[in-house]
Amino acid sequence: MLSGVIALEYTVQKLAQLAGVSTRTLRYYDEIGILKPARINSSGYRIYGQAEVDRLQQILLYRTLGVRLDIIKEILSAPSFDALTALKLHRQKLLDKRQQLNLLIANVEKTIAATEGRITMSDSEKFAGFKRKLIEENEQKYSKEIRAKYGEEAVKQSNEKFMNMTEEQYAEFEKLGVEVMDTLKKAFATGDPGGELAQKAADLHRQWLSYTWNTYTKEAHAGLAQMYVDDERFTAYYDQDQPGLAAFLRDAVLIYTGMKK
């Protein structure tokens, strides 16, 4: 080669060993079209070059952050995809994850010290790491959609309000979430989103949201309920035990807020 650089190539087995994945994984990636080999040699073996190695690295980084394969494929195949920008984003997300783990480790260490009588630990300290973990999980799943709908500042304020919950407030928040679902399921059985039970569920949902929303508006409430139907991830959560529950909640909230057309 004129450059004097030898381009390395790998078989499935060698690339799997290099990346720490199974050969079955690489074959599956080929089948679904997320990582195709550079070529097939005369013996019928898949051969991977540098471009494929770099793409596999991106795939595994996204997988570490919990991104689904179909979403990764869409991201990597987009004309606007830029590897350097993606790596910088990966770095930031991993730093955030490390901060989350540091909080949890510090939480456990303080709890050990408190149990041994060496320090006293406030209720807010006991739950700080766990609340941060919930926020991070929510950010990974819904960050893009929520920010597009409500803006960066609103999301920041909501996260801060959640982090500042006392132990009692958090327990009430959790209890109310269960009550929302129980009431909603009972209301669904009536088939009437405008009925008394459904409207009670919508009001409980408002109360539940108010634990993390700094400012409640009917428009925002109705918009979130619509997102439960428009975004398949939200729909899957509400419909996991009762298909159609997300749409029923949406209709109940639209009636509750007066936004029903």
RAJONOR-V270132 format. One record per pair of residues at least 12 apart in sequence whose C-alpha atoms are under 6 Angstrom apart, sorted by the first residue. I is the first residue (numbers start at 0). GAP is how many residues later the second one is. If there is no record, write none. Layout:
I&GAP  I&GAP
//
This chain:
8&39  8&40  9&37  9&38  10&35  10&36  33&39  102&26  103&25  123&42  157&54  157&55  160&51  161&50  179&21  179&24  179&25  182&18  183&17  192&58  192&59  193&58  197&54  201&51  217&39  221&32  224&25  225&24  227&18  228&17  228&18
//
